[in-house]
């Protein structure tokens, strides 16, 4: 290492002052370009995309806050006993249409649907969860077509409140 270093110093001293200046400027330019390529450009890209990423994070945070508010609202609702839950569940069955049956076995209710519209099924599930405090445990649904509209056939098993 010392021999090559001494050799480089010897070559450097042998150059004219003008050549030393040009070579020094070239070396400084190369080092500056490497610093820009490896340090500044990636940082600038990160800074440029930060506002987009921040907007995405804010959107996710807002969604999580909405879910948290819903969960807290559910927790503050008064508890229902089994009979009240069954009554609320029975009252919501017409949302699913005419071809619906419910069988109750201990703390579970099995609801059988034929040709239930997707929007009605979604609305009923929300109603069952919020008003009857019934928790969907199992769903065995098959998508079918009646005319133009797609419908659902199958069974849903819900757990009723235990109080």
JOVENVEN-V704809 format. One record per backbone hydrogen bond with DSSP energy under -1.0 kcal/mol. CO is the residue of the C=O (numbers start at 1). NH is the residue of the N-H. Records with the same first field share a line. If there is no record, write none. Layout:
# JOVENVEN-V704809
CO->NH, NH
This chain:
# JOVENVEN-V704809
1->5
2->6
3->7
4->8
5->9
6->10
7->11
8->12
9->13
10->14
16->20
17->21
18->22
19->23
20->24
21->25
22->26
23->27
24->28
25->29
26->30
27->31
28->32
29->33
30->34
31->35
32->36
33->37
34->38
35->39, 40
36->41
40->44
41->45
42->46
43->47
44->48
45->49
49->53
50->54
51->55
52->56
53->57
54->58
55->59
56->60
57->61
58->62
59->63
60->64
61->65
62->66
63->67
64->68
65->69
66->70
67->71
68->72
69->73
70->74
71->75
72->76
81->85
82->86
83->87
84->88
85->89
86->90
87->91
88->92
92->95
93->96
94->97
98->100
99->114
101->112
103->110
105->108
107->160
108->105
109->158
110->103
111->156
112->101
113->154
116->152
117->121
118->122
119->123
120->124
121->125
122->126
123->127
124->128
125->129
126->130
127->131, 132
128->134
135->159
138->157
140->155
142->153
144->151
149->146
151->144
152->116
153->142
154->113
155->140
156->111
157->137, 138
158->109
159->135
